[in-house]
Amino acid sequence: MTIQRPMCPKCQISMMLARITPGHAGFRIHTFECPACDLIHQLLDEAVDPMKCANTLAWFQGELRAPT
């Protein structure tokens, strides 16, 4: 998973991801901080169910099988 770093709306410097916290059901809050002007910017991101992501589904469909 790649997280896009937004540009600071105040000084146009690439912001740094400070933390990810749980939000309302099914969402996460990404908090970014500007290293130049210390502005804090938060974005809401939809959380992905790890059991439904493409990598997990591909793993389940692979050659791994229960012992017999």
Contacts in CASP RR format, 6 or more apart in sequence:
PFRMAT RR
TARGET T0000
AUTHOR 0000-0000-0000
METHOD contacts of the structure
MODEL  1
MTIQRPMCPKCQISMMLARITPGHAGFRIHTFECPACDLIHQLLDEAVDP
MKCANTLAWFQGELRAPT
1 48 0 8 1.000
3 17 0 8 1.000
3 30 0 8 1.000
5 14 0 8 1.000
5 15 0 8 1.000
5 16 0 8 1.000
5 17 0 8 1.000
5 32 0 8 1.000
6 14 0 8 1.000
6 15 0 8 1.000
6 32 0 8 1.000
6 41 0 8 1.000
6 43 0 8 1.000
7 13 0 8 1.000
7 14 0 8 1.000
7 15 0 8 1.000
8 14 0 8 1.000
8 15 0 8 1.000
8 34 0 8 1.000
8 36 0 8 1.000
8 37 0 8 1.000
8 39 0 8 1.000
8 41 0 8 1.000
9 39 0 8 1.000
9 41 0 8 1.000
10 34 0 8 1.000
10 37 0 8 1.000
10 39 0 8 1.000
11 34 0 8 1.000
11 36 0 8 1.000
11 37 0 8 1.000
11 39 0 8 1.000
13 34 0 8 1.000
13 35 0 8 1.000
13 36 0 8 1.000
13 37 0 8 1.000
15 32 0 8 1.000
15 33 0 8 1.000
15 34 0 8 1.000
15 35 0 8 1.000
15 39 0 8 1.000
15 41 0 8 1.000
16 32 0 8 1.000
16 33 0 8 1.000
16 34 0 8 1.000
16 35 0 8 1.000
17 30 0 8 1.000
17 31 0 8 1.000
17 32 0 8 1.000
18 31 0 8 1.000
18 32 0 8 1.000
18 33 0 8 1.000
18 40 0 8 1.000
19 30 0 8 1.000
19 31 0 8 1.000
20 28 0 8 1.000
20 29 0 8 1.000
20 30 0 8 1.000
20 31 0 8 1.000
20 45 0 8 1.000
21 28 0 8 1.000
21 29 0 8 1.000
21 31 0 8 1.000
22 28 0 8 1.000
22 29 0 8 1.000
22 47 0 8 1.000
23 29 0 8 1.000
23 44 0 8 1.000
26 46 0 8 1.000
26 47 0 8 1.000
27 44 0 8 1.000
27 45 0 8 1.000
27 46 0 8 1.000
27 47 0 8 1.000
28 44 0 8 1.000
28 45 0 8 1.000
28 46 0 8 1.000
28 47 0 8 1.000
29 42 0 8 1.000
29 43 0 8 1.000
29 44 0 8 1.000
29 45 0 8 1.000
30 42 0 8 1.000
30 43 0 8 1.000
30 44 0 8 1.000
30 45 0 8 1.000
31 40 0 8 1.000
31 41 0 8 1.000
31 42 0 8 1.000
32 40 0 8 1.000
32 41 0 8 1.000
32 42 0 8 1.000
32 43 0 8 1.000
33 39 0 8 1.000
33 40 0 8 1.000
33 41 0 8 1.000
34 40 0 8 1.000
34 41 0 8 1.000
50 56 0 8 1.000
END
